[in-house]
Amino acid sequence: MYRRHLLAAAASLAAAPALRAQSGPWPNQPVKLMIGFPPGGPTDITMRVLADSASKLLGQTVVIENRPGAGGTLPAQALQQARPDGHTLAQIPLGVFRLPYTTKMTWDPLADITYILGITGYAFGVVVPVDGPIKQWSDFVAWAKANPGKLSYGSTGVLTSPHLTMEDIAQRLGLSLNHIPYKGSADLMQSLLGGQIMAAADSTGFAPHVASGKLRVLNTWGEQRLAKFPDVPTLKELGIPLVQASPYGLGGPKGMDPALVQRIHDAFKTAMEAPSHVEALAKYDQQLMPMTPAQYTRFAEDTFKREKALVDKLGLAKPS
């Protein structure tokens, strides 16, 4: 599959001169691409590679702007004040679709965002320090049951996919955990390695720390085991019927012209299929998950409904 992506990338990049040659007003200035996480984590690293690839295609710089906090949803909120001219774009993480159910807000994730392109999703897992008391998932469960509310784990923010998935797991297993939110993976890993928390639920940006012998992976959250961690069971193999990939993509302000949306989609789809981006994703066990504007819009609508069910199940809905 990885080789197939690279072959497709080579073919799509051959069309780069045609993209640059198109007439029209976009882009006639640098394009700002906001992401919801701080520098140094998997999202920041891979999105900067994507931005560099897109810059080469477009003849204008695509500038990454980090807006960490609020579970990665600040870029989507910032779109509400942006012009729909294609020069302000945002990463749209799954947490955006939970906001109306958990937070008082004045905008609608479905009506007030233009969905342009699905890009990829994360590979998640739970990690612990190798020198801690937890050696495998059964130890995690046993320790949590013996010490209700004391097993501290970190995630990349309140109401993010790692947070809600862990709370879903805890509810299914009858566990009471102590959740500690962080703004991004870099801060989360620093805290875990420093002994401030006992475990972390995160994307596989933790892989270098596993390779260096500092962290141990207890489980991963995909449909199948990850090639990088072939001995680590999935949640499903552990008897927990959950799969979480948390797909994300690019969105823009509401009211964008459909022809402009298609042009942005085509440019960034070519950019995301570039070998440099495919290889950057592979370092974090991520694969391309392309969606057209129509497909991404339908995904947003379906996810919006599913997230309501999850928020209600976990008792996290805002007071009516």
Residue pairs with C-beta under 8 A, 6 or more apart in sequence:
1 287
2 278
2 282
5 273
5 278
5 287
5 288
6 275
6 278
8 273
9 273
9 274
9 275
9 277
9 278
10 275
12 269
12 270
12 273
12 274
13 270
13 273
13 274
15 270
16 56
16 57
16 270
19 57
19 58
19 266
19 267
19 270
20 57
20 58
20 59
22 263
24 263
25 85
26 85
26 86
26 87
26 260
26 263
26 264
27 58
27 59
27 60
27 86
27 87
28 60
29 60
29 87
30 60
30 61
30 62
30 63
30 87
31 54
31 58
31 60
31 61
31 62
31 63
31 86
31 87
31 88
31 89
32 63
32 65
32 87
32 88
32 89
33 47
33 51
33 62
33 63
33 64
33 65
33 89
33 90
33 91
33 250
34 64
34 65
34 66
34 67
34 74
34 75
34 78
34 79
34 88
34 89
34 90
34 91
35 43
35 44
35 47
35 64
35 65
35 66
35 67
35 75
35 90
35 91
36 43
36 67
36 68
36 69
36 70
36 71
36 72
36 73
36 74
36 75
36 76
36 90
36 91
36 93
36 95
37 43
37 44
37 66
37 68
37 72
37 156
37 183
37 184
37 185
38 44
38 66
38 68
38 183
38 184
38 186
38 187
39 66
39 186
40 184
40 185
40 186
41 156
41 184
41 185
41 186
41 205
42 122
42 185
42 203
42 204
42 205
42 284
42 286
43 72
43 91
43 184
43 185
43 203
44 64
44 66
44 184
45 280
45 284
46 120
46 277
46 280
46 281
46 284
46 286
47 64
47 91
48 64
49 276
49 277
49 280
50 62
50 119
50 268
50 271
50 272
50 277
50 280
51 62
51 63
51 64
52 62
52 276
53 271
53 272
53 274
53 276
53 277
54 62
54 267
54 268
54 271
55 61
55 62
56 271
57 267
57 270
57 271
58 267
65 75
67 74
67 75
67 78
68 74
68 183
68 184
69 157
69 183
70 77
70 157
71 93
71 95
71 98
71 156
71 157
71 158
71 159
71 160
71 163
72 91
72 93
72 95
72 96
72 156
72 157
72 160
73 93
73 95
73 96
73 99
75 90
75 91
75 92
76 90
76 92
76 96
76 109
76 113
76 251
77 107
78 88
78 90
79 88
79 90
79 112
79 113
79 251
79 252
79 253
79 254
80 107
80 112
80 253
82 88
82 252
82 253
83 253
84 114
84 252
84 253
84 254
84 255
84 256
84 257
85 260
86 252
86 256
86 260
86 263
86 264
88 252
88 253
89 116
89 250
89 251
89 252
89 264
90 250
90 251
90 252
91 248
91 249
91 250
91 251
92 113
92 115
92 248
92 249
92 250
92 251
92 300
93 160
93 161
93 246
93 248
94 160
94 161
94 246
94 247
94 248
94 303
94 307
95 157
95 159
95 160
95 161
96 109
96 113
97 109
97 300
97 303
97 304
97 307
98 159
98 164
98 307
98 310
98 311
99 105
99 109
100 108
100 109
101 307
101 308
101 311
101 312
101 316
101 317
101 318
102 159
102 311
102 316
102 317
102 318
103 318
104 318
109 300
109 304
110 300
110 301
110 304
111 254
112 253
112 254
113 251
113 252
113 253
113 254
113 300
114 251
114 252
114 253
114 254
114 255
114 256
114 261
114 293
115 249
115 251
115 293
115 296
115 297
115 299
115 300
116 249
116 250
116 251
116 252
116 261
116 264
116 265
116 268
116 293
116 296
117 249
117 250
117 264
117 265
117 268
117 269
117 272
117 290
117 291
117 292
117 293
117 296
118 247
118 248
118 249
118 289
118 290
118 291
118 292
118 295
118 296
118 299
119 248
119 249
119 250
119 268
119 272
119 288
119 289
119 290
120 247
120 248
120 272
120 281
120 286
120 287
120 288
120 289
121 245
121 246
121 247
121 248
121 286
121 287
121 289
122 161
122 203
122 204
122 245
122 246
122 248
122 284
122 286
123 203
123 204
123 220
123 221
123 222
123 226
123 245
123 284
123 285
123 286
124 161
124 162
124 165
124 201
124 202
124 203
124 204
124 220
124 221
124 222
124 244
124 245
124 246
125 201
125 202
125 204
125 206
125 217
125 218
125 219
125 220
125 221
125 226
125 229
125 232
126 137
126 140
126 153
126 166
126 199
126 200
126 201
126 217
126 218
126 219
127 192
127 199
127 200
127 202
127 206
127 209
127 210
127 215
127 216
127 217
127 218
128 134
128 140
128 192
128 198
128 199
128 200
128 215
128 216
128 218
129 192
129 193
129 195
129 198
129 214
129 215
129 216
130 213
130 214
130 215
130 216
132 198
133 139
133 143
134 140
134 143
134 198
134 199
134 216
134 218
135 216
136 218
137 218
137 219
137 233
137 238
140 151
140 199
140 218
141 173
141 175
143 151
144 151
144 170
144 175
144 176
144 177
145 174
145 175
148 175
148 176
149 176
149 177
149 178
150 178
151 175
151 177
151 178
151 198
151 199
152 177
152 178
152 179
152 180
152 196
152 197
152 198
152 199
153 166
153 177
153 178
153 179
153 180
153 197
153 198
153 199
153 200
153 201
154 179
154 180
154 181
154 182
154 188
154 191
154 192
154 197
154 199
154 200
154 201
154 202
155 162
155 163
155 166
155 179
155 180
155 181
155 182
155 188
155 200
155 201
155 202
156 162
156 163
156 181
156 182
156 183
156 184
156 185
156 188
156 202
157 163
157 181
157 182
157 183
158 179
158 181
159 316
160 181
161 244
161 246
162 201
162 202
162 203
163 179
163 181
163 201
164 310
164 311
164 314
164 316
165 201
165 221
165 242
165 244
166 177
166 179
166 201
167 177
167 179
167 314
167 316
168 242
168 310
168 313
168 314
169 175
169 235
169 240
169 242
170 176
170 177
171 313
171 314
172 240
173 240
180 191
180 196
180 197
182 188
182 191
185 202
185 203
185 205
185 206
188 200
188 202
189 200
189 202
189 205
189 206
189 209
191 197
191 200
192 199
192 200
192 215
193 209
193 214
193 215
199 218
200 206
203 284
203 286
204 220
204 226
204 228
204 284
204 285
205 284
206 215
206 217
207 228
207 283
207 284
207 285
209 215
210 216
210 217
210 229
217 229
217 232
218 232
219 232
219 233
219 234
219 235
219 238
220 226
220 229
220 232
220 233
220 234
220 235
221 234
221 235
221 242
221 243
221 244
221 245
222 234
222 243
222 245
223 234
223 236
223 243
224 234
225 232
225 233
225 234
225 237
226 232
226 285
227 285
228 285
234 243
235 241
235 242
235 243
236 242
236 243
245 289
247 289
247 291
247 299
249 291
249 296
250 264
250 268
252 261
252 264
258 293
261 293
262 293
265 292
265 293
269 290
271 277
272 288
272 290
273 288
278 288
281 287
281 288
291 299
311 317
